[in-house]
Amino acid sequence: MKIFVAGLSFLRGCEETLMLRYKTTFISLLALTMTACNGSQADSKENTEAVKKLIQKTKDNMVLVEGGSFQMGDFGQIDPAVGNLPYSVNKDDKNIHKVILDDYYISSEQVSYSDFEIYANSTGQPKLTITDFGSRFYAPDTPAGVNWEQAHDYCQWLGAQTGLSYSLPTEAQWEYAARGRGKFTPFSTNDGTFQRGKNVPSEDEIRQTIVEGKDPEAFEIASIQPNSLDIYQMGLNGLEWVNDWYNEDYYTNSPEKNPMGPQDGTEKVLRGGGFGSSQQEMLTMRRSKANPDLKRDVSNLSDSPQLQKLLSKRSAFETTFRCAIN
């Protein structure tokens, strides 16, 4: 009998110990859950505030561009000031044609890496990662390097957040704004000229980043004076995506009123030049192109699978963008 009572007491003691452990574990798990929940709520609140600030900043940076008409294309051919000589060596900008645009808004600044990170966090997308040579241009206030699809989706997201018709600018809108409402302006600087160390970064400033890998201060969005419309670095600080599909001969049949580009295509138009490009590449009328996802057809370039893989996709670090409102 004593043994039975002792055994019963032992079992009760074990039961109490187990119950205490269960309670302790439950309280610990509850505390962890509450902490995670509170942390998640704090993160959500912080991201909501960041989105609000980004939206307000974007609205504040939109510049009204009054519509009008201009001669789109390489205007050097009709400019007596330069002897009616073309500025560009390209063929796809030589068909000068009249364009009439309605009023629109365009951002005074390119979308920065910090801007894009807020958007990515809000939409659950991965953070932009630049692992190749372009990583030296990765900084909060430098233009975000993205493909066309990412640029398009960002502007569409702004529209969904604000109820405004945000989109990438059309090619005509971009050139009209870069040229200060269509003036005969070869570069979108403060005075239309291109002077290293005065209104664009000096060769030494560029070398410090490109060669020495120092902080890209010379490539920050507002590092030089804006153009006559108070728009910063159009085509001077990375190529810029526009909304249009690319067609080499589009200028020959472009509609006069608010041209939107070809109805379809395989490549999208890029305007301006890349980081540290030559003057020729930064001309306001210069056109270039790339696949929306930056993939390349390299089947004819090499028989080496490794080299084909290396060249199969263009790096996004220098393909940047800004949004417009129609």
Beta strands, then each sheet from edge to edge (+ up, - down):
strand 1: 62-65
strand 2: 68-72
strand 3: 97-101
strand 4: 104-107
strand 5: 166-167
strand 6: 239-245
strand 7: 268-271
strand 8: 287-290
strand 9: 319-320
strand 10: 324-325
sheet 1: 1+ 4- 10+ 5-
sheet 2: 2+ 3-
sheet 3: 8+ 7- 6+ 9+
end
